[in-house]
Amino acid sequence: MSIEIKIHYYEVIEAVELYIKENHGLDVDLDIYSENCVLAEGLVEVEYRELEPVYKKHKNGKVVKSQYGHPVVDRENSNYAKKHLDFDERASFVFNINNKSGW
C-alpha cells in the first residue's frame, strides 16, 4: 500500500518564499497573480533535462535493435537537452510513498 502526497502550486510558492526569507534574508512575493510579484518574467519555470537519444547503428547504417525489437540507445553519444515548463496553479508535486513501516 502506498500513500499519495500532493503539494499544490500555492503551497510550493509559500515554501519557496519562506526558504528565501530564512536563507537569504529577502522578503519576496512570488505569487504570479499578486500585484506585488517580484518575478522578472512574471512566471515560474521548472527547468529539467531530457535525454535526446542517439541510436546505435550497424556498419550498414541500420539501427541496432534489442532482443525485444526496440532501438538500442547509444548513451555515450546521446545528449541531455535543457527543457522548461511553466509552474502555475495547474501544477503540483506528487509523491507516492511506499508503506514499508506499516503506518
PyMOL commands that set and color helices and strands:
alter all, ss='L'
color gray80, all
select helices_A, chain A and resi 9-24
alter helices_A, ss='H'
color red, helices_A
select strands_A, chain A and resi 2-8+45-52+79-86+92-98
alter strands_A, ss='S'
color yellow, strands_A
deselect
rebuild
show_as cartoon
